[in-house]
């Protein structure tokens, strides 16, 4: 048996790959659910019910999907150019912090303030990734390690700010930053739920990224840089400029995730406000095969697992960490599935 | 200011340096072994978490401490085998697979822990490795308590540096590993199997990483909680680059790093008016600075992250 490169990948294989990967991950995780003494079908049934069983649970799931779409887009854009941005978590928190910081005392009406805060968070996220991108281009420092380490630095910085200058004097218990002004809270999409118009922003962002990647010179250059950097440079594409452009776009998208989460859900920033949105964004991007439209679908799937697992855990007693296991397994099964979209097995 | 300098003359600081360095020494040796064979193992953070959990759990369920280390090493080897299978024969992206291993191993460790251990108000504890006083030697002033009053795994870590350094530099296996990292085609031409060598190196390296993680729950501390590795794995990846892929320099790097970490912890108590988070940031900032400092003259194994497929160039 050996692997042989496909000359052409039929569309059905591209669409089937993530579905097979998810199915394989669910089958593997079923073993762990059995170990907890619960019938996996019951558990998965409870998960579906918990995430999609009622109007409220669906809105809750879409609320959770919103930051995942942004962080998923951030990872997809970067990975396409083989820029390994693993710092989505840090960029998320920078976007969130800047939004609360400026949005607390910005004396402008909402229609003006919300776009201003979104832009500020984009700048913060972009600036945070520009550093590692510069270090890679100038000194050849691997951006995986720098972006990962920055996540820890940023989280400590957030802790410093919300226990110090940005501390909310009215918050009880856990330290929280001052909240954004009520004028900048995003309106509800569905009344009396937590789902806010940030979800629409996320879908618009996905459509915009799709257009940029497929219809602009910059998009073509990104793809070329990722597929074959040497060939791209030979064709006259400036690799440093492309990589830096990708870094700014990717960082900005992850920054938006934090901003929208603050304006839409939490109002203030806490160090526990993200259950790993940045890291889950990597899984979302891979499940989407780095395609912006796929990101929306993959984010909804990952949000379903997370929200559903909480409900399932309450109903059956299976530890809710199973959600993280399923999502991580999806990443591993997906990269194997992707192999078979470019290679086929020959005897 | 004098207080900050006085701290340097405190033997407890230097004893802490070796203690803090121990998980890093294991981790950096493991990462180095994988990378010398040509495979980047970003699963390290998760593998260390897995080792911390399984080693602790084995002891919690009644095994002796030494067998706990064996259990930790085995769990790391299993995760390493998974990473090796995905990246070596299948040739998948070492970046993405490694991150996947980290996410998977961390989540699995937390899940199994929650499944097996009843969690009350306080996490359950075990009786960990205690510092041992080597007879006579530990009575030497200053040096004695620092070098000869450590927990047993610390001596294993120091021995491991010598073993790995000797193995890589002086044995046929070491030569084969280094050659696979530089030019796997040449290895094939010698009649050796680069695929097998890479898998072996990743499995062994991952076992070392897991033992490093287990030091956290079995010597430095006596209980497990998810997220307790706190980026030590990523710091090890940076230290490998800092050490130019050499075991001796890796030991130096780990000690230097542990010194700054031990020093900042003590500095927090004597310096007023500076937020403690700034001190905690120091290790991560230092890692980034170290990477920038050595990046230009780093001697990267030539085939690091280049998948090997027979007959494909």
Interface residues (C-beta under 8 A of the other chain):
Chain A: X3 X32 X35 X36 X79 X84 X86 X135 X139 X140 X141 X142 X144 X145 X146 X148 X149 X150 X151 X152 X153 X156 X157 X159 X160 X163 X164 X279 X282 X283 X286 X319 X321 X322 X324 X325 X327 X328 X329 X331 X332 X335 X336 X339
Chain B: X42 X82 X86 X90 X92 X93 X95 X96 X97 X99 X100 X101 X103 X104 X106 X107 X108 X110 X111 X114 X115 X226 X230 X231 X234 X235 X237 X238 X241 X275 X277 X278 X280 X281 X284 X285 X287 X288 X291 X292 X295 X296 X298 X309
